[in-house]
Amino acid sequence: MRKYRQTGLTFIELIMVLVILAVLLGMAGPSFINITKNNRIRSQINDFHLALLTARSEAITRISRVAICPSSDGANCAAGPWDKGWIIFTDGTPALGTVDGSDEVLRYHEALTGGTDLIGSPAVVSYISFIGNGQTRKTDSTVQTGTVSLCDD
């Protein structure tokens, strides 16, 4: 009579492996969520920073006023937070700080995703404007200073 060696796993061993895997995945899941959230926020900050640098660079290149404002449609400035999207545009007369007939939209960025809010302080809530030497100026030609904050849930 021949003896056969048992190969494979018993049901109990299989259940124990699955329980260990479930515990490890339960511990890794929140960390992975935080990593993806932090990467998304970092990317959104970089997008807005790049938009500011682009607007400033265009103002210097063109030696004229270039502005950036919140926009949800890519064609007009809109009241509200920056997370709905923004546009970069040449900002000539007659109406400074908003897109009008003589202005050219240079770039458009769509709304931010993931439930983040991009909010400007009162001085930069509706637009940020750069003049030909790269400095920020409000429509009344005073220096424009303010902060824009990215907040997550």
Secondary structure, DSSP 8 states (H G I E B T S, - for coil): -------S--HHHHHHHHHHHHHHHHHHHHHHHHHHHHHHHHHHHHHHHHHHHHHHHHHHHHTS-EEEEE-SSSSS--SS-GGG-EEEEE--SSSTTS--TT--EEEEE----SS-EEEE-GGGSS-EEE-TTS-BB-TTSSB----EEEE--
